[in-house]
Amino acid sequence: MHRIIREAISKVVDGLPKPTKVLEVGATRSDNLLTLPRFSEAQCVGINPDPEQLGWGGKTQLLQGWSIQLGTGHDLLWPDGYFDLVLCNSVLEHDPAFWKTLAEMKRVLKGHIVIGVPAFVEQSRAVLQVHRYPKDYYRFGEDAVREVFFEGLNLRDLQVLMLNFPPPAPRILAWGDNL
C-alpha cells in the first residue's frame, strides 16, 4: 500500500469513534490496515480471495490480535450490521462483480466505511497502470464513487490523491456511514 494512501486512511479513521469490530475487505498478511494503532483494542478481521496474497495455506490465520480469512466480499459470513467500520482499499478494481462486494459491505455495516479505488479524474490524464492481483478490471470516476458506491449511505468526504508512481496515478479515497 502506498504511504500516501495509508496515511490518508489513518487520518480518516483517527477522526472517527473508536471501533470495536473492523472488517478489511482485501487484507493481506503483509500489507493491511488492521495494524493501524487505532484498532489496537478492536476485534479485527480481514478477507482475501487469493491464498497467495495471504502468504499461508488457505486457512484462517490469527496474527497480532487480528485474523485474515480466505473469502470474497460477495457473500460475507457475518450478520447484518455487525461491523462498526468496514475498510476496502485497492480491491474493487480487481473484482469482476464489485457491486456484489459493495452490497455485502453495506449489509454488514453499522457505522463507517472507507473505500479507496484507482481513479479517472478531470485534472489528470494519468491513471493507475494495470496491476494484476490476480486480475485488473476497472478504474472509477468521482461520480461512480458518489452515486454508486455510496448509494444508500451518507458520503462524508471524497478526496482525489495523486500517488507519485511513474507516471503519477490518481486515487479516490472516500468515507461515509449509515448512521
C-alpha positions, 0 to 999 in steps of 0.5 A: 500500500502506498504511504500516501494512501495509508496515511490518508486512511489513518487520518480518516479513521483517527477522526472517527469513534473508536471501533470495536469490530473492523472488517478489511475487505482485501487484507493481506498478511503483509500489507493491511490496515488492521495494524493501524494503532487505532484498532489496537483494542478492536476485534479485527478481521480481514478477507482475501480471495487469493491464498497467495496474497495471504502468504499461508495455506488457505486457512484462517490465520490469527496474527497480532490480535487480528485474523485474515480469512480466505473469502470474497466480499460477495457473500460475507459470513457475518450478520447484518450490521455487525461491523462498526467500520468496514475498510476496502482499499485497492480491491474493487478494481480487481473484482469482476462483480464489485457491486456484489462486494459493495452490497455485502459491505453495506449489509454488514455495516453499522457505522463507517466505511472507507473505500479507496479505488484507482481513479479517472479524474478531470485534472489528470490524464494519468491513471493507475497502470494495470496491476494484476492481483490476480486480475485488473478490471476497472478504474472509477470516476468521482461520480461512480464513487458518489452515486454508486458506491455510496448509494444508500449511505451518507458520503462524508468526504471524497478526496482525489490523491495523486500517488507519485508512481511513474507516471503519477496515478490518481486515487479516490479515497472516500468515507461515509456511514449509515448512521 
